[in-house]
Amino acid sequence: MLLISTEAMGQKANFIKDEVYRPQIHFTPKAHWINDPNGMVYNNGTYHLFFQHHPYSSIWGPMHWGHATSKDLIHWKEQPIALYPDSLGTIFSGSAVLDKNNTSGFGKNGQAPLVAIFTHHNGKAEKAGRNDFQNQSLAYSNDEGKTWVKFSGNPVLKNPGITDFRDPKVMWYEPQKKWIMTLAAKDRIAFYSSKNLKSWIKESDFGAEAGAHGGVWECPDLFTLDDNGKKVWVLIVSINPGGPNKGSATQYFIGNFNGKTFTSSHTDTRWIDYGPDNYAGITWSNTGNRKIFLGWMSNWLYANVVPTETWRNAMTIPRELKLKHVGNNLLIASETVAELTKIQSKPIIISNVKVNNSIDLSASIGKLKFPCRINLSLEEIKDFSLIVSNDKGEELIIGFDKKGNQYFIDRTKSGKTDFQKEFAGRHVAPRFTDNKKMNVSILIDVSSVELFADDGLTVMTAIFFPNKPYNKIRIHTPEKAAIKKLEYISLKSLQK
Ligand code: FRU
């Protein structure tokens, strides 16, 4: 006779319950906890995504590097764990590079190695009250990222006595043929350089007096973006707390880097995503002129208590970053990677939708199914709300408020919100352009929404947990409005 223990039955029940919220087109681990994307590198047709992972629990704990691979940034295959904690500590965030010239000497048989540069976090030293418990270390792979060997000379960059000293992002600086490490050092960024990835020299600090400082600086990235044939330097810095909608968020600086120092060309604070749920994002290395960004789709305010237990947290959709001129400013715009169109179905297009207060779209688009994408274009700027809801009266509202010149996502009544007091709420983001026309693209998965407005100039990401799946959709406008074009695009689920 087959006996199933009550514990096993409980686990099964949790699993089924949690699967309702499992993103269908966003990366999640099969089981347990994830946070930051790490070690993102493209090599031989494969995108590698490593990630902060606790393989034995759905709560943050001793960090490992999990691993997933993809040929197209959309379909991911989880791989065995890449890096385990060791005597120097647990494995915090970091990056990976293809060492084309074998500067590190780790390569074998004329083949370039992949080298991971990460933070060793020594919890024991932290508990003992020391301030040098985070140090930078290396691991390398000579089999396309399948297996990794930690460098015997670790750590390669020792802590000078700064409690938060972590998240190395390394890039090759061609003009001076050297590696640059961009590192978060408490409330600023420290730049180091190296010829061989093993010995590092301090070049400069940036940011003690620039940008937002409501929390600790983490997970930086330094790269160039194209501006009409000119290379412009971008520095990304995550901050926790102190984001524009509370908790964790990611700011960016546009400026110049000369191999030694970074200078910002603006004094205002800018965010790559104004929503509450995009943190610790960085870009893939070795992707040529394309700059592809991926963030962790959560917020440290509640990441440990969101209502899923078998797995917890996900990544955003990968996004391509571009520069756009808006007035005298040069801003970053994000768009979903073109590869996403591979899983899109034929759009249902509705032209010249006249909205007089409220219009139910269910009739025109049929049964609302997630994941989906909704594109709206308006010829006139007016207040509007797109409301997705269920039979329980729970709703998620995405819209624009003309008076405040702000986009918003309101998840106050979106379903389960009481697991943390700041989860419910209306989150806002500025509109940057004064263009008389507006376009908005909204990507909705079963428990997340990503808003890309004005060709990606304003971006917001938010997660939600309805008690029953949303099945209705309507548009509300306080005054008469016309939507020039509405596209509803269903996306293929990658979980089935
Ligand atoms: C950011 C972060 C990093 C750190 C990692 C630990 O979310 O706090 O600074 O390396 O998470 O998991």
Residues whose N, C-alpha, C, O or C-beta is under 5 A from the ligand:
A	BS01	FRU	D36 Q52 M63 F92 S93 R166 D167 E218 C219 A280
